[in-house]
Amino acid sequence: MDPVWSDLLVDAERLTSLYAELPPLEGLLLRSVHLSPYGPGLTLRVELPRYPDRVPVAWAEDGSDRLEVQIHFRGAGYALDFAAAGALQVSHLNAYRSGTGNPYSVRRHFESRVDQRLYETLPPVTGRPFYDRP
């Protein structure tokens, strides 16, 4: 039996603290794909198909209704069907309110305090510190 994606998470508590039950990856919105030029590395920036059940107060007060994360495929390699080679890691969790304009330029609420200090919106895809490191 193949493992479900949440079984592969290195740091599952970052998502399980937000969700009563993690949503399946079917139906997610793929925002970007990043292949690392420094060895086997693949990062998917995705919007999860369901908003979390338990959110930080700032996200709720702002009316955020979408959750976007980066999924990093870790291990020896990956296949074009994006099968995990060993483990997955999520990073740069951020919430935003849909319907308020361009999703790339709207205000984001980042879960990480470091991201909160560095970014108010998504950095450009050329922003290596954001997209190359979990």
N, C-alpha and C positions, 0 to 999 in steps of 0.2 A: 504494500500500500504506500502510495506517495504521501509525504508529509504535507500538511497544509502550510501555507506561507507563514503563519504566526509561529509554527513550531521551529522555523528556521531563524527567527529573530534573535539577535545577540542581546538586544536591550528591549525586550518585549514590554517591560513596565512603562516605558514612555508612551506606548499606545494603550496598553491595558488599563492604565490609570484614567484614560479618557473614555474608553468604550466598555460597556457591560459585556458585549461580545464583538470581537473584531469583525468588520465586514469582509466578505470575500473580495478577491481582487477582480472578479468578473464585474464589468460595468464601470471600472475606474476610467478616468479621463487622463490620457497620457499627454503631459505637457511638453516634456523634452527628454531626449536620450543623450547621454554623455559617455563617450568611450575615452578612457584614459590613454594618453600617449605614453605613459610611463610604466606599462606592464598591464597584466590582465586586470581590468577594472571597468565596470559598467555601472552607471547611475541612471535611474529613471526618476524623473520628477513627475509625480502623479497627484491627481485630486481623487481622494477616496470617495467611493460611491455613496457614503452615508456620513452625515455630520455626527460628531461624538455625542454620547449621552451625558457626559460630565465634562464641562468646559471651565476654564478659568473665568473669573468674574469679568475681567476686561474684555474677553471675547464676547461674552453674553451681553454686556452693556453696550457694546458697539454694534450688536446685531449681526455678528459674523455668522455665516451659514454654510461655509465650505471649509474643508481641511485639506491642505496640500502637504505632501511629504516627499522626501527623496528616499528612494530605496537603492541601497548600494549592494551589488552582488559581490560577495567576497569569496575567495577560495582560489583554486588553481585555474579556473577559466569559466567560460560560459558558452552557451550555444545560442544561435540566432533566435530560438524560441524562448530565450531568457530563462532557461531552467537554472536554478541556483546550483552552484558547484559545492556548496558546503554550508554557507550561512548568509543571512541577510541582515542588513542594518538600516534603520531609518534615521533620518536626520532632518534638520531645518523644518520641523513641524511649524506650520503657520496657518492661521485662520484669517478669512476675509469675508466681507459682505458682497454677495453677488448682485448684479444688476446696478452697480454704481459706476459703471464705466469699463474701461479697458482692464481686464484682470491682471495685466502685467504692471499697471501703474497705480492700482488702488492700495490703500493703506493695509498693511499686513500686521498681524499680531503673532509674533514668534514665541514659541514655547521656550526656547533657549534664551537665557539672559544675555549671552554674548551676542546672539543674533538681534535681540531687542535693541541693544546699544548701537549696533552697526548698521541696521537696515530699518527703514520704514516701509519700503516697497521692495519688490524683487530686484536684485542686482541684475545687470545685463548678463547674458549667457557667457560672456567672456570673463566674468568675475571669477577667476580661478579659485580664490580662497573659499568661495561659497559652493561652487560646483565640484571641485576636485577633492575636498576633504569632508568627511562625515562630521 
